Amino acid sequence: MGGLQLLLYFAVLFFVVAIVAKTIKIARMPIHLRWDLYPVPHEKGRGAYGGSYFEEIDWWTKPKNFSYLSEVKEMGKEILFIQSLFHHNRPLWLFSFPFHFGMYCLIAHGVLLLTGSIIILGGIEISWLSKNIIPAAVFHLTLISGKAGWLLSAFGAFGLLMSRLFNGKLRSSAVLSDYVNLLILLALFTVGVVSSFTVDISYSIQRAFIADFITVKSAPALPGILTAQLWILTILLIYFPFTHMTHFVGKYFTYHKIRWEDEPNVAGGKIEKAVSAALGYRINWSASHIKSGATWAEAATEETTEREK
Amino acid sequence: MKNKKTSIKDFSNKEGQLVELDNSGFLPLPPPYDKQELEPKIGSLTEDARKKYECDLDGVVAVKFPRPETEEEKRILVEKFLSGLKKLFEKENNWGFMQPLFLTMEYCAKCQTCASACPIYNETGEMDIYRPTFRSDILRRLYKTYVKKGGKFFAKVSGNDIEASWTMIARLMELCYRCTICRRCAQTCPVGVDNGLVTREIRKIFSQEMGINVEPLHKKGSVQQLKAGSSTGMIPAAFLDNIEFLEEEVEERTGMNFKWPMDKAGADILLIHNAGEYLAWPENPEAFAIILEAAGISYTLSSELVGYDSVNYGVWYDDVQFARVAIKHAQAARKLGVKKIVLGECGHAHKALTVIADRVFTGEFNIPRESSLTLLDDIIKNGRLKLDPSRNDDIITTLHDPCNVVRLMGIVQPQRNVLKAVSNNFREMTPHGVENYCCGGGSGFAITQDLNFPDWRHTVSGRAKLRQILDVFQDVIGPEQKKYVCAPCSNCKGAMRDMFAAYGLFERCNILYGGLVELVVNAMPEIEKPFLEWEWH
């Protein structure tokens, strides 16, 4: 088994473990104070204009008007079409949308390649000539998602890199890693485009490689361009978790657990339990108006007049 | 304008005042203020003040922090700042905001989408130091260098390294008081990053670790409130005297003779106003009293320490002070055994007690809280008040949306329902609702009155709001037409009072500001004389 294949096993494992660990780390952080930001889309009948249940008299006595559908619709628009950029930063959206949508196509492409590999391992051929509907569909969808994905994401990454380089506002806040992130991605997508339109037009080489990869067999040597593609992918998988490119993890929390989290604290509920626990944490802020070593509950209820004299 | 473009390197190292402000570089205002000579200017500090206080950011002073005299003093201050920065990422010290801050530090894509939403950045002609990401980038670099594991090495490799210096920390101290925390920026962020939160967290380092804060917020604000009962300095006995005086004034103005319910155990509602209303805009609590009396609502005021002042300035700079004041509010309500607390027309008090404190209160302190705007809407919807909107026909009205009530807690429609019931001449500003612009006085700016800070507030942080007000009335901008900016928030009114005076808006354009309930009472046919006094005060 080649060194690159072994490294790829490590990279995939590292990527998955790192992302899961990062997600768990954020999820396990203590409950935060409410920091809502409206509109909150799950507010049924009110989400459209930014209203909340606070608009209702004695809201705590009324049933909650919660619309999962509105929230899912809003999520869909944000995730698939990056609507916030569309509305507030159109020049960047022109690149960011193809960049992200291209990557979604590539994720689908990866799943389809894996599916195709499993079909091959089952002894069924996948090619232009497949007559059976499932292998034929997998083949053609792999083709479409791959070509579209590589092209769109390469175009987007190039545009984002140019924006970062030539738009003064973007350049002024950029640091080395911002350029490195885009360069690695652009390299991968460009190589992907080349391989997609030259040595592996039908993705049969990649499908065969994945079949060997998942059955832990030594894969035959790949053409140079695909070897380069694999190297970049491997590096990216290891590098990625260290960067803000994992913002898909962060975005779940910023939207669902902060901006849109309007769950009220009710007596005996899980929020009250978490708040009670947090109020027991001991503070060691140093300013003179705070008694270091006190719990939050003690600090909040102490009579401060003497301290301030 | 000098130094419109500023790098983080300059911010950290360059000696002397970093940028100079000049209105001529700001976005021009609509008529009649398209003539530059009608605009107030940002005053220069006296030489004494410049020598005495840290003012090397933009020549404006909010914090009034004396310049340290020795290098040793500076070193200790930098160390303290870094120690406070670390505490922001410790659950024991910052459980309340650790997760949101961590996410903001880790995931900003630096797309600058937020910049387009920031009124301060845009109105100043895009000055870099006011860009929402500018202060966040500095804090992010400090976090990556001094807080994260392997920080210095990884920060260096990634280009995120930064050397903390007093020059930088002193500028950051002032810079965290150049953002109103309106959170328009956060609203537009595709990743959900919150630069408004960063402003507040930086203020917390200064206050909670270093004991550095803005005097009107801390010493004369939350500290005074906890000690005397109100940030205005009004002690309970003075409050009771005030109420007696207002009862008499209501009788004089309306002929209605009734006692305001005080410390009435078992009432349904504890109504808490921003105590500033009693002193600066007494017609507002008077109007509330008239409405609630006429509608037959069971309510009471409290004369308990802090129980008669809804302000909670901790919400802008200090979590401990925030929690202390919130608990006092809950204690006052608990003592009276009310079913709910209703907040008068004060935006930050709404958000503080209703939203943020929701995760401070447990057990018996968790008494339901509600907006007076919601209550008013309900009273009017249920026909509990006789109203004749034609009594307000001589006034064209627009509505200012206080950020804390609208964008930050989603109360958008009730105040509009009320306005439409009492006015036939209501028009919306653009944009409005959850996309509104701050009055310019948010996050404590309205009460920060020292040195040249008010000049900055009138010409910079309030500029977008002023533009909206002028735009919405542009077809009737002359003094012959009465125009009213309804601002159901004490801090917004404070900011407008000062800004209107600085620009001469009442004299020049006949634009007055005020609350919502005053218009409601003005539309009550049972009150013979107009309640709204059309005069500047």
Interface residues (C-beta under 8 A of the other chain):
Chain A: I26 M29 P30 I31 H32 L33 R34 W35 D36 L37 Y38 P39 V40 E43 R46 Y49 G50 G51 S52 Y53 F54 E55 E56 I57 D58 W59 W60 E78 I82 S84 L85 H87 H88 N89 L92 S96 G168 K169 L170 S172 S173 A174 V175 L176 S177 D178 V180 F242 H244 T246 H247 G250 K251 F253 T254 Y255 K257 I258 R259 D262 P264 N265 V266 A267 I271 E272 V275 S276 A278 L279 Y281 R282 I283 N284 W285 S286 A287 S288 H289 I290 W296 A299 A300 T301 E302 T304 T305 E308
Chain B: K5 S7 K80 S83 G84 K87 K91 E92 N93 W95 G96 F97 M98 Q99 P100 F102 L103 T104 E106 Y107 C108 A109 K110 C111 Q112 T113 A115 S116 A117 E126 D128 R131 T133 F134 D137 F154 V157 S158 G159 N160 R183 A186 Q187 T188 C189 P190 V191 G192 V193 D194 L197 S207 Q208 E209 M210 G211 H218 V223 L226 K227 V320 Q321 A323 R324 A326 I327 K340 T354 V355 I356 D358 R359 V360 F361 T362 G363 N366 P368 E370 S371 T374 L375 D377 D378 V406 R407 L408 M409 G410 I411 V412 Q413 P414 G433 V434
